[in-house]
Amino acid sequence: MFAGPQIKPIGGNIMAHASTTRLFLRKGRGEERICKVVSSPCLAEAEARFQISAEGVTDVKD
């Protein structure tokens, strides 16, 4: 059995110590993507939904 989350940040300790804001990116439904602010000295924890299309990064169309 595994305990705790099985998610590891990319870049290891070097990136972890060099970054002040950490974002968690994940795939949502269909073409939707979700970006979550996990750790930041100046931003509250929040999520933003977006999609990547031929026009670039756009808002999710409900």
PyMOL Python script that loads the backbone (N, CA, C, O; Angstrom):
from pymol import cmd

cmd.read_pdbstr("""\
ATOM      1  N   MET A   1       0.837  -1.187   0.000  1.00  0.00           N
ATOM      2  CA  MET A   1       0.000   0.000   0.000  1.00  0.00           C
ATOM      3  C   MET A   1       0.876   1.242   0.000  1.00  0.00           C
ATOM      4  O   MET A   1       1.974   1.263   0.556  1.00  0.00           O
ATOM      5  N   PHE A   2       0.350   2.275  -0.643  1.00  0.00           N
ATOM      6  CA  PHE A   2       1.053   3.547  -0.683  1.00  0.00           C
ATOM      7  C   PHE A   2       0.372   4.529   0.260  1.00  0.00           C
ATOM      8  O   PHE A   2      -0.852   4.536   0.388  1.00  0.00           O
ATOM      9  N   ALA A   3       1.168   5.349   0.913  1.00  0.00           N
ATOM     10  CA  ALA A   3       0.622   6.362   1.812  1.00  0.00           C
ATOM     11  C   ALA A   3       0.912   7.744   1.253  1.00  0.00           C
ATOM     12  O   ALA A   3       2.012   8.004   0.766  1.00  0.00           O
ATOM     13  N   GLY A   4      -0.061   8.617   1.323  1.00  0.00           N
ATOM     14  CA  GLY A   4       0.127   9.990   0.864  1.00  0.00           C
ATOM     15  C   GLY A   4       0.005  10.118  -0.638  1.00  0.00           C
ATOM     16  O   GLY A   4      -0.118   9.123  -1.352  1.00  0.00           O
ATOM     17  N   PRO A   5       0.039  11.344  -1.108  1.00  0.00           N
ATOM     18  CA  PRO A   5      -0.103  11.570  -2.553  1.00  0.00           C
ATOM     19  C   PRO A   5       1.112  11.078  -3.324  1.00  0.00           C
ATOM     20  O   PRO A   5       2.240  11.146  -2.835  1.00  0.00           O
ATOM     21  N   GLN A   6       0.877  10.586  -4.523  1.00  0.00           N
ATOM     22  CA  GLN A   6       1.953  10.073  -5.365  1.00  0.00           C
ATOM     23  C   GLN A   6       2.397  11.112  -6.393  1.00  0.00           C
ATOM     24  O   GLN A   6       2.903  10.753  -7.456  1.00  0.00           O
ATOM     25  N   ILE A   7       2.215  12.379  -6.089  1.00  0.00           N
ATOM     26  CA  ILE A   7       2.570  13.462  -6.996  1.00  0.00           C
ATOM     27  C   ILE A   7       3.897  14.057  -6.551  1.00  0.00           C
ATOM     28  O   ILE A   7       4.082  14.389  -5.381  1.00  0.00           O
ATOM     29  N   LYS A   8       4.821  14.188  -7.504  1.00  0.00           N
ATOM     30  CA  LYS A   8       6.124  14.770  -7.198  1.00  0.00           C
ATOM     31  C   LYS A   8       6.349  15.976  -8.100  1.00  0.00           C
ATOM     32  O   LYS A   8       6.014  15.927  -9.284  1.00  0.00           O
ATOM     33  N   PRO A   9       6.911  17.057  -7.565  1.00  0.00           N
ATOM     34  CA  PRO A   9       7.182  18.221  -8.403  1.00  0.00           C
ATOM     35  C   PRO A   9       8.345  17.955  -9.354  1.00  0.00           C
ATOM     36  O   PRO A   9       9.267  17.203  -9.035  1.00  0.00           O
ATOM     37  N   ILE A  10       8.285  18.586 -10.532  1.00  0.00           N
ATOM     38  CA  ILE A  10       9.405  18.451 -11.459  1.00  0.00           C
ATOM     39  C   ILE A  10      10.523  19.381 -11.015  1.00  0.00           C
ATOM     40  O   ILE A  10      10.270  20.390 -10.357  1.00  0.00           O
ATOM     41  N   GLY A  11      11.733  19.052 -11.365  1.00  0.00           N
ATOM     42  CA  GLY A  11      12.864  19.917 -11.059  1.00  0.00           C
ATOM     43  C   GLY A  11      13.556  19.611  -9.746  1.00  0.00           C
ATOM     44  O   GLY A  11      14.664  20.092  -9.512  1.00  0.00           O
ATOM     45  N   GLY A  12      12.934  18.826  -8.884  1.00  0.00           N
ATOM     46  CA  GLY A  12      13.559  18.451  -7.622  1.00  0.00           C
ATOM     47  C   GLY A  12      13.811  19.629  -6.695  1.00  0.00           C
ATOM     48  O   GLY A  12      13.133  20.653  -6.775  1.00  0.00           O
ATOM     49  N   ASN A  13      14.795  19.475  -5.811  1.00  0.00           N
ATOM     50  CA  ASN A  13      15.089  20.492  -4.802  1.00  0.00           C
ATOM     51  C   ASN A  13      15.581  21.804  -5.394  1.00  0.00           C
ATOM     52  O   ASN A  13      15.323  22.868  -4.833  1.00  0.00           O
ATOM     53  N   ILE A  14      16.280  21.745  -6.512  1.00  0.00           N
ATOM     54  CA  ILE A  14      16.805  22.973  -7.114  1.00  0.00           C
ATOM     55  C   ILE A  14      15.657  23.897  -7.490  1.00  0.00           C
ATOM     56  O   ILE A  14      15.677  25.077  -7.141  1.00  0.00           O
ATOM     57  N   MET A  15      14.662  23.384  -8.191  1.00  0.00           N
ATOM     58  CA  MET A  15      13.513  24.213  -8.575  1.00  0.00           C
ATOM     59  C   MET A  15      12.668  24.586  -7.362  1.00  0.00           C
ATOM     60  O   MET A  15      12.126  25.690  -7.302  1.00  0.00           O
ATOM     61  N   ALA A  16      12.553  23.693  -6.411  1.00  0.00           N
ATOM     62  CA  ALA A  16      11.744  23.974  -5.224  1.00  0.00           C
ATOM     63  C   ALA A  16      12.315  25.141  -4.432  1.00  0.00           C
ATOM     64  O   ALA A  16      11.558  25.975  -3.933  1.00  0.00           O
ATOM     65  N   HIS A  17      13.619  25.214  -4.310  1.00  0.00           N
ATOM     66  CA  HIS A  17      14.238  26.292  -3.538  1.00  0.00           C
ATOM     67  C   HIS A  17      14.359  27.580  -4.339  1.00  0.00           C
ATOM     68  O   HIS A  17      14.490  28.656  -3.755  1.00  0.00           O
ATOM     69  N   ALA A  18      14.317  27.493  -5.654  1.00  0.00           N
ATOM     70  CA  ALA A  18      14.442  28.685  -6.498  1.00  0.00           C
ATOM     71  C   ALA A  18      13.088  29.326  -6.793  1.00  0.00           C
ATOM     72  O   ALA A  18      13.038  30.425  -7.345  1.00  0.00           O
ATOM     73  N   SER A  19      11.999  28.665  -6.438  1.00  0.00           N
ATOM     74  CA  SER A  19      10.658  29.163  -6.765  1.00  0.00           C
ATOM     75  C   SER A  19       9.950  29.662  -5.520  1.00  0.00           C
ATOM     76  O   SER A  19      10.046  29.060  -4.451  1.00  0.00           O
ATOM     77  N   THR A  20       9.232  30.778  -5.672  1.00  0.00           N
ATOM     78  CA  THR A  20       8.418  31.256  -4.555  1.00  0.00           C
ATOM     79  C   THR A  20       6.944  30.926  -4.766  1.00  0.00           C
ATOM     80  O   THR A  20       6.200  30.749  -3.801  1.00  0.00           O
ATOM     81  N   THR A  21       6.525  30.844  -6.019  1.00  0.00           N
ATOM     82  CA  THR A  21       5.143  30.494  -6.333  1.00  0.00           C
ATOM     83  C   THR A  21       5.121  29.122  -6.990  1.00  0.00           C
ATOM     84  O   THR A  21       5.865  28.865  -7.937  1.00  0.00           O
ATOM     85  N   ARG A  22       4.270  28.251  -6.486  1.00  0.00           N
ATOM     86  CA  ARG A  22       4.158  26.897  -7.039  1.00  0.00           C
ATOM     87  C   ARG A  22       2.753  26.689  -7.586  1.00  0.00           C
ATOM     88  O   ARG A  22       1.756  26.975  -6.924  1.00  0.00           O
ATOM     89  N   LEU A  23       2.704  26.185  -8.811  1.00  0.00           N
ATOM     90  CA  LEU A  23       1.441  25.929  -9.492  1.00  0.00           C
ATOM     91  C   LEU A  23       1.277  24.439  -9.732  1.00  0.00           C
ATOM     92  O   LEU A  23       2.248  23.737 -10.016  1.00  0.00           O
ATOM     93  N   PHE A  24       0.053  23.962  -9.617  1.00  0.00           N
ATOM     94  CA  PHE A  24      -0.272  22.565  -9.876  1.00  0.00           C
ATOM     95  C   PHE A  24      -1.181  22.546 -11.096  1.00  0.00           C
ATOM     96  O   PHE A  24      -2.290  23.077 -11.051  1.00  0.00           O
ATOM     97  N   LEU A  25      -0.720  21.940 -12.186  1.00  0.00           N
ATOM     98  CA  LEU A  25      -1.489  21.867 -13.429  1.00  0.00           C
ATOM     99  C   LEU A  25      -2.060  20.469 -13.587  1.00  0.00           C
ATOM    100  O   LEU A  25      -1.369  19.473 -13.375  1.00  0.00           O
ATOM    101  N   ARG A  26      -3.331  20.410 -13.962  1.00  0.00           N
ATOM    102  CA  ARG A  26      -3.942  19.102 -14.199  1.00  0.00           C
ATOM    103  C   ARG A  26      -4.964  19.202 -15.320  1.00  0.00           C
ATOM    104  O   ARG A  26      -5.434  20.288 -15.662  1.00  0.00           O
ATOM    105  N   LYS A  27      -5.295  18.058 -15.880  1.00  0.00           N
ATOM    106  CA  LYS A  27      -6.271  17.983 -16.965  1.00  0.00           C
ATOM    107  C   LYS A  27      -7.660  17.870 -16.369  1.00  0.00           C
ATOM    108  O   LYS A  27      -7.883  17.100 -15.434  1.00  0.00           O
ATOM    109  N   GLY A  28      -8.585  18.633 -16.908  1.00  0.00           N
ATOM    110  CA  GLY A  28      -9.984  18.546 -16.504  1.00  0.00           C
ATOM    111  C   GLY A  28     -10.746  17.697 -17.508  1.00  0.00           C
ATOM    112  O   GLY A  28     -10.184  16.789 -18.121  1.00  0.00           O
ATOM    113  N   ARG A  29     -12.018  17.996 -17.670  1.00  0.00           N
ATOM    114  CA  ARG A  29     -12.857  17.267 -18.631  1.00  0.00           C
ATOM    115  C   ARG A  29     -12.608  17.777 -20.038  1.00  0.00           C
ATOM    116  O   ARG A  29     -12.473  18.982 -20.254  1.00  0.00           O
ATOM    117  N   GLY A  30     -12.546  16.869 -20.985  1.00  0.00           N
ATOM    118  CA  GLY A  30     -12.356  17.260 -22.383  1.00  0.00           C
ATOM    119  C   GLY A  30     -11.055  18.017 -22.580  1.00  0.00           C
ATOM    120  O   GLY A  30      -9.978  17.520 -22.248  1.00  0.00           O
ATOM    121  N   GLU A  31     -11.161  19.216 -23.121  1.00  0.00           N
ATOM    122  CA  GLU A  31      -9.977  20.043 -23.375  1.00  0.00           C
ATOM    123  C   GLU A  31      -9.676  21.003 -22.230  1.00  0.00           C
ATOM    124  O   GLU A  31      -8.763  21.824 -22.332  1.00  0.00           O
ATOM    125  N   GLU A  32     -10.427  20.908 -21.154  1.00  0.00           N
ATOM    126  CA  GLU A  32     -10.247  21.811 -20.016  1.00  0.00           C
ATOM    127  C   GLU A  32      -8.969  21.480 -19.245  1.00  0.00           C
ATOM    128  O   GLU A  32      -8.629  20.311 -19.058  1.00  0.00           O
ATOM    129  N   ARG A  33      -8.275  22.513 -18.806  1.00  0.00           N
ATOM    130  CA  ARG A  33      -7.102  22.378 -17.950  1.00  0.00           C
ATOM    131  C   ARG A  33      -7.344  23.217 -16.699  1.00  0.00           C
ATOM    132  O   ARG A  33      -8.076  24.206 -16.744  1.00  0.00           O
ATOM    133  N   ILE A  34      -6.734  22.826 -15.593  1.00  0.00           N
ATOM    134  CA  ILE A  34      -6.919  23.538 -14.334  1.00  0.00           C
ATOM    135  C   ILE A  34      -5.549  23.870 -13.759  1.00  0.00           C
ATOM    136  O   ILE A  34      -4.671  23.011 -13.666  1.00  0.00           O
ATOM    137  N   CYS A  35      -5.386  25.119 -13.380  1.00  0.00           N
ATOM    138  CA  CYS A  35      -4.144  25.575 -12.760  1.00  0.00           C
ATOM    139  C   CYS A  35      -4.481  26.012 -11.340  1.00  0.00           C
ATOM    140  O   CYS A  35      -5.338  26.874 -11.141  1.00  0.00           O
ATOM    141  N   LYS A  36      -3.816  25.428 -10.359  1.00  0.00           N
ATOM    142  CA  LYS A  36      -4.074  25.750  -8.959  1.00  0.00           C
ATOM    143  C   LYS A  36      -2.830  26.376  -8.347  1.00  0.00           C
ATOM    144  O   LYS A  36      -1.734  25.828  -8.458  1.00  0.00           O
ATOM    145  N   VAL A  37      -3.002  27.525  -7.699  1.00  0.00           N
ATOM    146  CA  VAL A  37      -1.912  28.148  -6.954  1.00  0.00           C
ATOM    147  C   VAL A  37      -1.815  27.384  -5.642  1.00  0.00           C
ATOM    148  O   VAL A  37      -2.736  27.418  -4.826  1.00  0.00           O
ATOM    149  N   VAL A  38      -0.696  26.696  -5.441  1.00  0.00           N
ATOM    150  CA  VAL A  38      -0.528  25.853  -4.263  1.00  0.00           C
ATOM    151  C   VAL A  38       0.214  26.595  -3.164  1.00  0.00           C
ATOM    152  O   VAL A  38      -0.152  26.512  -1.991  1.00  0.00           O
ATOM    153  N   SER A  39       1.248  27.315  -3.542  1.00  0.00           N
ATOM    154  CA  SER A  39       2.076  28.010  -2.562  1.00  0.00           C
ATOM    155  C   SER A  39       2.572  29.307  -3.179  1.00  0.00           C
ATOM    156  O   SER A  39       3.225  29.299  -4.223  1.00  0.00           O
ATOM    157  N   SER A  40       2.259  30.423  -2.527  1.00  0.00           N
ATOM    158  CA  SER A  40       2.704  31.716  -3.026  1.00  0.00           C
ATOM    159  C   SER A  40       2.709  32.722  -1.878  1.00  0.00           C
ATOM    160  O   SER A  40       1.786  32.735  -1.063  1.00  0.00           O
ATOM    161  N   PRO A  41       3.735  33.562  -1.806  1.00  0.00           N
ATOM    162  CA  PRO A  41       3.759  34.569  -0.750  1.00  0.00           C
ATOM    163  C   PRO A  41       2.797  35.732  -1.017  1.00  0.00           C
ATOM    164  O   PRO A  41       2.453  36.466  -0.091  1.00  0.00           O
ATOM    165  N   CYS A  42       2.359  35.910  -2.268  1.00  0.00           N
ATOM    166  CA  CYS A  42       1.521  37.073  -2.593  1.00  0.00           C
ATOM    167  C   CYS A  42       0.155  36.715  -3.181  1.00  0.00           C
ATOM    168  O   CYS A  42      -0.649  37.615  -3.424  1.00  0.00           O
ATOM    169  N   LEU A  43      -0.131  35.438  -3.415  1.00  0.00           N
ATOM    170  CA  LEU A  43      -1.417  35.022  -3.977  1.00  0.00           C
ATOM    171  C   LEU A  43      -2.096  34.022  -3.051  1.00  0.00           C
ATOM    172  O   LEU A  43      -1.450  33.148  -2.474  1.00  0.00           O
ATOM    173  N   ALA A  44      -3.408  34.168  -2.922  1.00  0.00           N
ATOM    174  CA  ALA A  44      -4.174  33.198  -2.138  1.00  0.00           C
ATOM    175  C   ALA A  44      -4.326  31.913  -2.948  1.00  0.00           C
ATOM    176  O   ALA A  44      -4.239  31.926  -4.176  1.00  0.00           O
ATOM    177  N   GLU A  45      -4.552  30.812  -2.251  1.00  0.00           N
ATOM    178  CA  GLU A  45      -4.767  29.544  -2.954  1.00  0.00           C
ATOM    179  C   GLU A  45      -6.054  29.656  -3.768  1.00  0.00           C
ATOM    180  O   GLU A  45      -7.111  29.994  -3.235  1.00  0.00           O
ATOM    181  N   ALA A  46      -5.952  29.369  -5.063  1.00  0.00           N
ATOM    182  CA  ALA A  46      -7.101  29.499  -5.964  1.00  0.00           C
ATOM    183  C   ALA A  46      -6.893  28.618  -7.180  1.00  0.00           C
ATOM    184  O   ALA A  46      -5.796  28.113  -7.420  1.00  0.00           O
ATOM    185  N   GLU A  47      -7.971  28.439  -7.952  1.00  0.00           N
ATOM    186  CA  GLU A  47      -7.907  27.655  -9.183  1.00  0.00           C
ATOM    187  C   GLU A  47      -8.415  28.492 -10.347  1.00  0.00           C
ATOM    188  O   GLU A  47      -9.284  29.348 -10.181  1.00  0.00           O
ATOM    189  N   ALA A  48      -7.860  28.233 -11.523  1.00  0.00           N
ATOM    190  CA  ALA A  48      -8.323  28.871 -12.754  1.00  0.00           C
ATOM    191  C   ALA A  48      -8.505  27.787 -13.804  1.00  0.00           C
ATOM    192  O   ALA A  48      -7.666  26.898 -13.948  1.00  0.00           O
ATOM    193  N   ARG A  49      -9.607  27.870 -14.532  1.00  0.00           N
ATOM    194  CA  ARG A  49      -9.889  26.911 -15.604  1.00  0.00           C
ATOM    195  C   ARG A  49      -9.590  27.576 -16.937  1.00  0.00           C
ATOM    196  O   ARG A  49      -9.915  28.745 -17.142  1.00  0.00           O
ATOM    197  N   PHE A  50      -8.969  26.826 -17.844  1.00  0.00           N
ATOM    198  CA  PHE A  50      -8.655  27.353 -19.164  1.00  0.00           C
ATOM    199  C   PHE A  50      -8.566  26.204 -20.144  1.00  0.00           C
ATOM    200  O   PHE A  50      -8.598  25.036 -19.757  1.00  0.00           O
ATOM    201  N   GLN A  51      -8.453  26.547 -21.424  1.00  0.00           N
ATOM    202  CA  GLN A  51      -8.232  25.517 -22.436  1.00  0.00           C
ATOM    203  C   GLN A  51      -7.240  26.036 -23.452  1.00  0.00           C
ATOM    204  O   GLN A  51      -7.091  27.244 -23.635  1.00  0.00           O
ATOM    205  N   ILE A  52      -6.568  25.117 -24.105  1.00  0.00           N
ATOM    206  CA  ILE A  52      -5.603  25.450 -25.141  1.00  0.00           C
ATOM    207  C   ILE A  52      -6.236  25.063 -26.471  1.00  0.00           C
ATOM    208  O   ILE A  52      -6.579  23.903 -26.702  1.00  0.00           O
ATOM    209  N   SER A  53      -6.383  26.057 -27.339  1.00  0.00           N
ATOM    210  CA  SER A  53      -7.028  25.824 -28.633  1.00  0.00           C
ATOM    211  C   SER A  53      -6.158  26.402 -29.744  1.00  0.00           C
ATOM    212  O   SER A  53      -5.044  26.861 -29.495  1.00  0.00           O
ATOM    213  N   ALA A  54      -6.671  26.376 -30.964  1.00  0.00           N
ATOM    214  CA  ALA A  54      -5.941  26.939 -32.103  1.00  0.00           C
ATOM    215  C   ALA A  54      -5.721  28.440 -31.927  1.00  0.00           C
ATOM    216  O   ALA A  54      -4.770  28.993 -32.480  1.00  0.00           O
ATOM    217  N   GLU A  55      -6.592  29.105 -31.160  1.00  0.00           N
ATOM    218  CA  GLU A  55      -6.456  30.541 -30.902  1.00  0.00           C
ATOM    219  C   GLU A  55      -5.460  30.841 -29.785  1.00  0.00           C
ATOM    220  O   GLU A  55      -5.107  32.001 -29.572  1.00  0.00           O
ATOM    221  N   GLY A  56      -5.006  29.822 -29.076  1.00  0.00           N
ATOM    222  CA  GLY A  56      -4.082  29.997 -27.951  1.00  0.00           C
ATOM    223  C   GLY A  56      -4.752  29.580 -26.657  1.00  0.00           C
ATOM    224  O   GLY A  56      -5.601  28.688 -26.660  1.00  0.00           O
ATOM    225  N   VAL A  57      -4.384  30.211 -25.549  1.00  0.00           N
ATOM    226  CA  VAL A  57      -4.979  29.926 -24.245  1.00  0.00           C
ATOM    227  C   VAL A  57      -6.262  30.742 -24.142  1.00  0.00           C
ATOM    228  O   VAL A  57      -6.235  31.967 -24.266  1.00  0.00           O
ATOM    229  N   THR A  58      -7.395  30.061 -23.913  1.00  0.00           N
ATOM    230  CA  THR A  58      -8.695  30.733 -23.875  1.00  0.00           C
ATOM    231  C   THR A  58      -9.483  30.298 -22.646  1.00  0.00           C
ATOM    232  O   THR A  58      -9.147  29.314 -21.986  1.00  0.00           O
ATOM    233  N   ASP A  59     -10.545  31.056 -22.351  1.00  0.00           N
ATOM    234  CA  ASP A  59     -11.451  30.687 -21.272  1.00  0.00           C
ATOM    235  C   ASP A  59     -12.198  29.412 -21.647  1.00  0.00           C
ATOM    236  O   ASP A  59     -12.395  29.118 -22.826  1.00  0.00           O
ATOM    237  N   VAL A  60     -12.605  28.673 -20.645  1.00  0.00           N
ATOM    238  CA  VAL A  60     -13.373  27.448 -20.872  1.00  0.00           C
ATOM    239  C   VAL A  60     -14.782  27.836 -21.291  1.00  0.00           C
ATOM    240  O   VAL A  60     -15.417  28.681 -20.660  1.00  0.00           O
ATOM    241  N   LYS A  61     -15.262  27.219 -22.350  1.00  0.00           N
ATOM    242  CA  LYS A  61     -16.626  27.467 -22.823  1.00  0.00           C
ATOM    243  C   LYS A  61     -17.543  26.450 -22.176  1.00  0.00           C
ATOM    244  O   LYS A  61     -17.404  25.248 -22.403  1.00  0.00           O
ATOM    245  N   ASP A  62     -18.482  26.926 -21.370  1.00  0.00           N
ATOM    246  CA  ASP A  62     -19.407  26.021 -20.668  1.00  0.00           C
ATOM    247  C   ASP A  62     -20.474  25.484 -21.556  1.00  0.00           C
ATOM    248  O   ASP A  62     -21.322  24.713 -21.107  1.00  0.00           O
TER     249      ASP A  62
END
""", "prot")
cmd.dss("prot")
cmd.show_as("cartoon", "prot")
cmd.util.cbc("prot")
cmd.orient("prot")
